Amino acid sequence: MTYKEWAEEYFESAGRIKEKITELKIALLTVPAEQLQDINFRISSLYQMYLDCMHTAENLVKRKGVAF
């Protein structure tokens, strides 16, 4: 596996996480008030995971010319 392929996997993971965040944001409009805090916590956690995936993928893209 090359750095480029590895970066693509991270970008794909980030995309899936972003889709889930979007679903949860839509759910915020319809859930009972008691669940708002839990869903907001999940969104925050997923957003941190999204940022980690994007950061890692971008670093791997910078190194794509180097094989391992």
C-alpha positions as CSV (number, residue, x, y, z in Angstrom):
1,M,0.0,0.0,0.0
2,T,1.3,3.4,-0.9
3,Y,0.9,6.7,1.1
4,K,-1.6,7.8,-1.6
5,E,-3.8,4.8,-1.2
6,W,-3.6,5.1,2.5
7,A,-4.6,8.8,2.3
8,E,-7.6,7.9,0.1
9,E,-8.8,5.5,2.8
10,Y,-8.6,8.3,5.4
11,F,-10.5,10.7,3.1
12,E,-13.2,8.0,2.6
13,S,-13.5,7.5,6.3
14,A,-13.7,11.2,6.8
15,G,-16.5,11.3,4.3
16,R,-18.5,8.6,6.0
17,I,-18.1,10.4,9.4
18,K,-19.2,13.7,7.8
19,E,-22.4,11.9,6.5
20,K,-23.1,10.6,10.0
21,I,-22.7,14.1,11.4
22,T,-25.2,15.4,8.9
23,E,-27.7,12.7,9.8
24,L,-27.3,13.6,13.5
25,K,-27.7,17.3,12.8
26,I,-31.0,16.5,11.0
27,A,-32.1,14.3,14.0
28,L,-31.5,17.3,16.3
29,L,-34.6,18.9,14.8
30,T,-36.9,16.0,15.8
31,V,-35.6,14.5,19.0
32,P,-36.9,15.1,22.5
33,A,-35.2,17.8,24.5
34,E,-33.7,15.1,26.8
35,Q,-31.6,13.7,24.0
36,L,-30.2,17.0,22.7
37,Q,-27.2,16.9,24.9
38,D,-26.3,13.3,24.0
39,I,-26.6,14.0,20.3
40,N,-24.6,17.1,20.5
41,F,-21.9,15.2,22.4
42,R,-21.9,12.5,19.6
43,I,-21.6,15.2,17.0
44,S,-18.7,16.8,18.8
45,S,-16.9,13.5,19.1
46,L,-17.5,12.6,15.5
47,Y,-16.3,16.0,14.3
48,Q,-13.0,15.5,16.2
49,M,-12.6,12.1,14.5
50,Y,-13.4,13.8,11.1
51,L,-10.7,16.4,11.7
52,D,-8.2,13.7,12.7
53,C,-8.9,11.7,9.6
54,M,-8.5,14.8,7.4
55,H,-5.3,15.9,9.1
56,T,-3.8,12.4,8.7
57,A,-4.9,12.1,5.1
58,E,-3.4,15.5,4.2
59,N,-0.1,14.5,5.9
60,L,-0.1,11.2,3.9
61,V,-0.7,13.1,0.7
62,K,2.3,15.2,1.4
63,R,4.4,12.1,1.6
64,K,2.8,10.2,-1.3
65,G,6.1,10.2,-3.3
66,V,7.7,8.0,-0.6
67,A,6.9,4.3,-0.6
68,F,7.1,2.1,2.5
